[in-house]
Amino acid sequence: MATAKKTPAKKVVAKAPAKKAPAKALKAPKPAPQAPERTYAMPKEVQEWIERATSTMNHLRNQVETLKQENANLKSYKKFAEHRILRSEHE
């Protein structure tokens, strides 16, 4: 019996998938050049009225925030006081 010459097994190399060319990225549209903001001349009374209204709005906004904080503090104190009173024992 003749022995057959054994050939080494060939390594199977998986071919890497061909890289696809990246899709053309859509260019973001260039923003139109902005014209400088137009300023309008207004009477002094109107400007003062706008400033006064803005000041009033800011004051009221701050007052609302203060009252919300105070309300939260009172609610937490109420919970603490109820717990303390209901937990108290007769001496």
C-alpha positions as CSV (number, residue, x, y, z in Angstrom):
1,M,0.0,0.0,0.0
2,A,1.3,3.2,-1.0
3,T,0.7,6.1,1.3
4,A,-0.8,9.1,-0.3
5,K,1.0,12.3,0.3
6,K,-1.0,14.4,2.6
7,T,-1.4,18.0,1.6
8,P,-1.9,20.5,4.3
9,A,-5.4,21.8,4.5
10,K,-5.8,25.2,3.0
11,K,-6.9,28.0,5.2
12,V,-10.2,29.5,4.1
13,V,-9.9,33.2,4.3
14,A,-13.2,35.0,4.2
15,K,-13.0,38.0,2.0
16,A,-13.9,41.2,3.7
17,P,-17.0,42.7,2.1
18,A,-16.0,45.5,-0.3
19,K,-16.3,48.8,1.4
20,K,-19.0,50.9,-0.1
21,A,-18.3,54.4,-0.9
22,P,-20.0,56.6,1.7
23,A,-23.2,58.0,0.5
24,K,-22.9,61.6,-0.5
25,A,-23.7,63.6,2.6
26,L,-26.4,66.1,2.0
27,K,-24.9,69.5,2.4
28,A,-26.7,71.7,4.9
29,P,-28.3,74.6,3.2
30,K,-26.4,77.8,3.7
31,P,-28.3,80.2,5.9
32,A,-29.3,83.3,4.1
33,P,-27.3,86.3,5.1
34,Q,-29.2,88.0,7.9
35,A,-30.0,91.6,7.5
36,P,-29.1,93.7,10.5
37,E,-32.0,94.0,12.9
38,R,-34.0,97.0,12.2
39,T,-34.5,99.4,15.0
40,Y,-37.5,101.5,15.1
41,A,-37.8,104.9,16.6
42,M,-40.5,105.0,19.2
43,P,-41.8,107.8,21.3
44,K,-40.3,108.2,24.8
45,E,-43.6,107.4,26.5
46,V,-43.9,104.1,24.7
47,Q,-40.3,103.1,25.7
48,E,-41.0,104.0,29.3
49,W,-44.2,102.1,29.3
50,I,-42.4,99.0,27.9
51,E,-39.7,99.3,30.6
52,R,-42.3,99.7,33.3
53,A,-44.2,96.7,32.0
54,T,-41.1,94.6,31.8
55,S,-40.1,95.6,35.4
56,T,-43.6,94.7,36.6
57,M,-43.5,91.3,34.9
58,N,-40.1,90.5,36.4
59,H,-41.3,91.6,39.9
60,L,-44.4,89.4,39.6
61,R,-42.3,86.4,38.3
62,N,-40.0,86.7,41.3
63,Q,-42.9,87.0,43.7
64,V,-44.4,83.8,42.2
65,E,-41.1,82.0,42.7
66,T,-40.9,83.2,46.3
67,L,-44.4,82.1,47.1
68,K,-43.8,78.7,45.5
69,Q,-40.8,78.2,47.8
70,E,-42.7,79.4,50.8
71,N,-45.6,77.1,50.0
72,A,-43.2,74.1,49.7
73,N,-41.6,75.1,53.1
74,L,-45.0,75.3,54.8
75,K,-46.1,71.9,53.4
76,S,-42.9,70.3,54.7
77,Y,-43.4,71.9,58.1
78,K,-47.0,70.8,58.2
79,K,-46.0,67.2,57.6
80,F,-43.3,67.5,60.3
81,A,-45.7,69.1,62.8
82,E,-48.5,66.5,62.2
83,H,-46.0,63.7,62.6
84,R,-44.7,65.2,65.9
85,I,-48.1,66.0,67.3
86,L,-49.6,62.6,66.4
87,R,-46.6,60.8,67.7
88,S,-46.4,62.6,71.0
89,E,-47.3,60.4,74.1
90,H,-48.9,61.5,77.3
91,E,-46.5,61.9,80.1
